[in-house]
Amino acid sequence: MISNYGAFIAHLKRTGRMKLLPQVLRELKSERERAGKLTLRKETAEENPALISGWRTLEDGILTDHTGKSALIAIYKKITHV
């Protein structure tokens, strides 16, 4: 990650690489978006009625689902695939 943007832009100017700046900015934006997706999020049935009951968390890209919806889907799959 770039810590000093002024020095970075000065380096690009000095080396004649200013054309790289849009690509670098695009990559920094996508990095920020990826980091936002990997942050801890907890969702409850009160916040999202589609979950029916319980909660689910997303941490480091791993979804832990303890909702009534997932339990109902598991029961349905057992019944229909017997």
C-alpha positions as CSV (number, residue, x, y, z in Angstrom):
1,M,0.0,0.0,0.0
2,I,1.2,3.5,-0.8
3,S,1.8,5.5,2.4
4,N,3.0,8.8,0.8
5,Y,1.0,9.7,-2.3
6,G,2.9,12.9,-2.9
7,A,6.2,11.1,-3.1
8,F,4.6,8.4,-5.2
9,I,3.4,10.9,-7.8
10,A,6.7,12.7,-7.7
11,H,8.4,9.4,-8.4
12,L,6.1,8.7,-11.4
13,K,6.8,12.2,-12.8
14,R,10.5,11.8,-12.3
15,T,10.7,8.4,-14.0
16,G,8.2,9.4,-16.8
17,R,5.6,7.0,-15.8
18,M,2.5,9.2,-15.3
19,K,0.5,7.1,-17.7
20,L,0.5,4.4,-15.0
21,L,-1.4,6.6,-12.6
22,P,-5.0,5.7,-13.7
23,Q,-4.2,2.0,-13.5
24,V,-2.7,2.4,-10.1
25,L,-5.7,4.3,-8.9
26,R,-8.0,1.7,-10.3
27,E,-6.1,-1.1,-8.5
28,L,-6.2,0.9,-5.2
29,K,-9.9,1.3,-5.5
30,S,-10.4,-2.5,-6.1
31,E,-8.2,-3.3,-3.2
32,R,-10.3,-1.1,-0.9
33,E,-13.5,-2.8,-2.2
34,R,-12.0,-6.3,-1.6
35,A,-11.0,-5.2,2.0
36,G,-14.6,-4.1,2.6
37,K,-15.9,-7.4,1.5
38,L,-13.7,-9.3,4.0
39,T,-14.6,-7.2,7.0
40,L,-16.7,-8.9,9.7
41,R,-20.4,-8.5,9.1
42,K,-23.2,-10.0,11.3
43,E,-26.8,-10.1,10.1
44,T,-29.7,-11.1,12.2
45,A,-33.3,-12.0,11.4
46,E,-34.4,-8.6,12.9
47,E,-32.4,-6.8,10.3
48,N,-33.2,-9.1,7.4
49,P,-36.6,-10.9,7.7
50,A,-35.7,-13.2,4.8
51,L,-33.5,-15.1,7.3
52,I,-36.7,-16.2,9.2
53,S,-34.8,-16.7,12.5
54,G,-31.2,-16.8,13.8
55,W,-28.1,-15.0,12.5
56,R,-25.3,-15.3,10.0
57,T,-21.8,-13.8,9.9
58,L,-19.3,-13.2,7.1
59,E,-15.7,-13.1,8.3
60,D,-12.6,-13.4,6.2
61,G,-14.7,-14.5,3.2
62,I,-16.3,-17.4,5.2
63,L,-20.0,-17.5,5.8
64,T,-21.3,-19.0,9.0
65,D,-25.1,-19.5,8.7
66,H,-27.2,-20.3,11.8
67,T,-30.6,-19.2,10.4
68,G,-34.0,-20.8,10.3
69,K,-33.9,-20.4,6.5
70,S,-30.8,-22.7,6.2
71,A,-32.4,-25.2,8.5
72,L,-35.6,-25.3,6.4
73,I,-33.6,-25.7,3.2
74,A,-31.7,-28.6,4.7
75,I,-34.9,-30.3,5.8
76,Y,-36.4,-29.8,2.3
77,K,-33.3,-31.3,0.7
78,K,-33.5,-34.3,2.9
79,I,-37.1,-34.9,2.1
80,T,-36.8,-34.4,-1.7
81,H,-33.6,-36.4,-2.2
82,V,-34.6,-39.6,-0.3
